[in-house]
Amino acid sequence: MASGYGYNGGRSRCYPFWQEFHKCYALADKPEECVLQRDDYLECLHHSKEIIRTKTIQDEHNKQKEKRAQEAAASKKKADAAAASNVPRLNVVEEKAKASA
């Protein structure tokens, strides 16, 4: 651990995690018994699990956004094709033009 002091003096934000890890390590028979405390302390320092979780959530959000955009484009294309193909076949446009003339 560095000095144990934060940027503005006083304790650092991870000092309580360091204390728990240090206490466990001092009382443990084997260092492997303190893996959870070590992981908590390292997570507090580096935020590695938080970064991975945030990236996973952001990737999933982007996938869903892209999927919705593709579905909207396909739906619009299908609607445009249906509208364009039915109008000349039903002669709706020509009848409306004759009726207004």
Phi, psi and omega per residue, in radians:
M1 nan 2.601 3.136
A2 -1.241 -2.352 -3.055
S3 -1.387 -0.402 -3.075
G4 1.597 -0.035 -3.141
Y5 -1.807 2.529 3.109
G6 -1.433 -3.076 -3.135
Y7 -1.120 -0.631 -3.091
N8 -1.749 0.433 -3.058
G9 1.412 -3.111 -3.126
G10 1.236 -2.965 -3.124
R11 -1.321 2.658 3.055
S12 -1.361 2.911 -3.082
R13 -1.195 -0.402 -3.077
C14 -1.756 0.080 -3.088
Y15 -1.034 -0.726 3.099
P16 -1.065 -0.627 3.092
F17 -1.179 -0.681 3.090
W18 -1.090 -0.736 3.139
Q19 -1.066 -0.779 3.117
E20 -1.084 -0.759 3.137
F21 -1.136 -0.777 -3.111
H22 -1.126 -0.729 3.118
K23 -1.101 -0.786 3.130
C24 -1.094 -0.788 -3.096
Y25 -1.115 -0.646 -3.139
A26 -1.221 -0.582 -3.082
L27 -1.640 -0.221 -3.032
A28 -1.395 2.576 3.035
D29 -1.395 -0.617 3.135
K30 -2.185 2.456 3.120
P31 -1.096 -0.411 -3.128
E32 -1.152 -0.306 -3.138
E33 -1.241 -0.269 -3.051
C34 -1.898 0.407 -3.101
V35 -1.098 -0.731 -3.113
L36 -1.134 -0.750 3.115
Q37 -1.141 -0.688 3.098
R38 -1.100 -0.765 3.137
D39 -1.102 -0.702 3.093
D40 -1.081 -0.771 -3.140
Y41 -1.114 -0.788 -3.140
L42 -1.158 -0.627 3.079
E43 -1.113 -0.708 3.108
C44 -1.093 -0.685 -3.126
L45 -1.248 -0.818 -2.931
H46 -1.916 -0.306 -3.134
H47 0.993 0.580 -3.059
S48 -1.150 -0.740 3.126
K49 -1.190 -0.663 3.117
E50 -1.114 -0.714 3.140
I51 -1.140 -0.751 3.125
I52 -1.104 -0.766 3.141
R53 -1.110 -0.760 3.131
T54 -1.096 -0.734 3.120
K55 -1.128 -0.695 3.117
T56 -1.101 -0.779 3.122
I57 -1.111 -0.758 -3.135
Q58 -1.127 -0.722 3.104
D59 -1.083 -0.764 3.130
E60 -1.124 -0.699 3.096
H61 -1.063 -0.770 3.137
N62 -1.137 -0.662 3.099
K63 -1.102 -0.795 -3.132
Q64 -1.153 -0.662 3.110
K65 -1.108 -0.756 3.119
E66 -1.138 -0.706 3.127
K67 -1.106 -0.758 3.112
R68 -1.107 -0.669 3.120
A69 -1.145 -0.718 3.113
Q70 -1.148 -0.719 3.121
E71 -1.145 -0.681 3.112
A72 -1.150 -0.714 3.124
A73 -1.149 -0.720 3.123
A74 -1.146 -0.707 3.129
S75 -1.140 -0.729 3.123
K76 -1.144 -0.732 3.138
K77 -1.105 -0.730 3.139
K78 -1.151 -0.734 3.132
A79 -1.153 -0.717 3.116
D80 -1.135 -0.704 3.130
A81 -1.147 -0.709 3.136
A82 -1.173 -0.717 -3.135
A83 -1.190 -0.704 -3.109
A84 -1.250 -0.603 -3.060
S85 -1.414 -0.459 -3.091
N86 -1.468 -0.487 -3.058
V87 -1.122 -0.922 -3.129
P88 -1.173 -0.570 -3.098
R89 -1.197 -0.595 -3.108
L90 -1.563 -0.129 -3.118
N91 1.010 0.580 -3.132
V92 -1.240 -0.706 -3.103
V93 -1.168 -0.752 -3.115
E94 -1.167 -0.695 3.141
E95 -1.150 -0.697 3.123
K96 -1.163 -0.634 3.135
A97 -1.208 -0.671 3.116
K98 -1.212 -0.669 -3.118
A99 -1.172 -0.623 -3.121
S100 -1.427 -0.272 -3.123
A101 -1.455 nan nan
